[in-house]
Amino acid sequence: MGFALPSCLGDNEGMSDGQDFGMRPPGADKWNERFSDAHTAYGTDPNDFLAEVAARIPEGPVLVIAAGEGRNAIYVARRGHAVTAVDQSEVAMANAASRAAACGASLTTVVADLADYDFGQQRWAGIVSIWTHMPPPLRRRVFTACVAALRPGGALVLEAYAPGQLERPGRGGPPVRPWLLAAEEARELFAGLELEVCREVERDIAEGRYHVGPSTTTQVLGFRA
Ligand SMILES: C[S@@+](CC[C@H](N)C(=O)[O-])C[C@H]1O[C@@H](n2cnc3c(N)ncnc32)[C@H](O)[C@@H]1O
């Protein structure tokens, strides 16, 4: 079960000290601090969009990027995929590993900055990106690498906050426009995929203590030809 704690802190609440959210991401230390809390930051249930479309991921290994404390990676692993979870936060990856062990799921965890991670070529049957918010140059680099790293027929599953989320302060997502992903930009970034879903939606979110309430997101389900 996810937590419904009485907090409506924004995604990056407490993460703006000295950081301009221009091209400088909050580093692993900030995320380590967040994930050191006794409660899971984003709950233990999988992301709603992932749960909706996970059955569309073909058989084979799956990469979950910016995996946090592992709720999505564990969900996919329990569906029978060999899952690699990557995140820059060593606390997040340690939490993910112990949560996976506690529920008997097998998970490979990798502590790495996505800027340096080797995604490989035609390697993954699925890549899952939930709330992976990055400055635009890194976003382009990472998502271009994701397309190249999918096997033919492989699926990309993504949900990210859209620019409309700026009108919902404290509900989740980075508080600056360049870090948010519009469906229009997603269509361009993922032009190498056959896009079955690429849309902005308004939906209620209850994913842990930091992502709460009415929200505007971009959802993508695409397949490599
Ligand atoms: C909002 S949390 C979401 C966690 C997880 N996807 C979930 O839905 O529960 C964002 C995650 O992205 C990770 N992250 C952000 N930028 C990253 C980067 N450049 N490299 C690796 N991880 C990154 C953070 O460490 C954090 O775990």
The ligand as a Gaussian input file, in Angstrom:
#p B3LYP/6-31G(d) Opt

LIG

0 1
 C       10.952000      11.809000      -7.936000
 S       12.071000      10.488000      -7.659000
 C       11.205000       9.167000      -8.448000
 C       11.682000       7.810000      -8.028000
 C       10.976000       6.641000      -8.747000
 N       11.050000       6.759000     -10.191000
 C        9.547000       6.499000      -8.323000
 O        8.664000       6.809000      -9.110000
 O        9.320000       6.073000      -7.185000
 C       13.341000      10.896000      -8.810000
 C       14.540000       9.952000      -8.800000
 O       15.377000      10.295000      -9.880000
 C       16.706000      10.088000      -9.491000
 N       17.552000      10.870000     -10.400000
 C       17.390000      12.168000     -10.748000
 N       18.349000      12.554000     -11.600000
 C       19.142000      11.470000     -11.796000
 C       20.314000      11.234000     -12.563000
 N       20.857000      12.204000     -13.298000
 N       20.876000      10.017000     -12.524000
 C       20.319000       9.022000     -11.775000
 N       19.227000       9.188000     -11.017000
 C       18.633000      10.387000     -11.026000
 C       16.744000      10.561000      -8.051000
 O       17.869000      10.064000      -7.357000
 C       15.410000      10.018000      -7.562000
 O       15.562000       8.723000      -7.040000

